[in-house]
């Protein structure tokens, strides 16, 4: 009797499903249509503005705090590149403004960025943070980078 009661509780098997209906053919999407579409030329890919749009003859003094180290930065190179040339290693990883490993504080001066969207929020920019790997001096600067180290100049 126990076995019969369990069999009574088993679910009924599903009825067989009807065979699937063939789907009507789909029309060609517009991008695969045989009629050619006008070709739009691709936009040039640029990671930063062309250097000829910013004069390379300007040089600005940069002071690194809290060590009181100094170097000159040309208006066509990033602060990271200028510091490296002068024998100062600023922290960095990606060198394109996305990883934020180089984040520092701009104490004094004016900069511009080589990339349109550096990895800083607008509030961080207002608070004075900068990314030296993609920042370019536009005036004499004072930057606060406690992680900076002395290296052989390049």
HELIX and SHEET records of a PDB file:
HELIX    1   1 UNK A    2  UNK A    9  1                                   8    
HELIX    2   2 UNK A   30  UNK A   32  5                                   3    
HELIX    3   3 UNK A   51  UNK A   53  5                                   3    
HELIX    4   4 UNK A   79  UNK A   85  1                                   7    
HELIX    5   5 UNK A  122  UNK A  126  1                                   5    
SHEET    1   A 5 UNK A  69  UNK A  74  0                                        
SHEET    2   A 5 UNK A  59  UNK A  65 -1                                        
SHEET    3   A 5 UNK A 141  UNK A 144  1                                        
SHEET    4   A 5 UNK A 103  UNK A 108 -1                                        
SHEET    5   A 5 UNK A 129  UNK A 131 -1                                        
SHEET    1   B 2 UNK A  88  UNK A  89  0                                        
SHEET    2   B 2 UNK A 149  UNK A 150 -1                                        
SHEET    1   C 2 UNK A 111  UNK A 113  0                                        
SHEET    2   C 2 UNK A 135  UNK A 137 -1                                        
END                                                                             
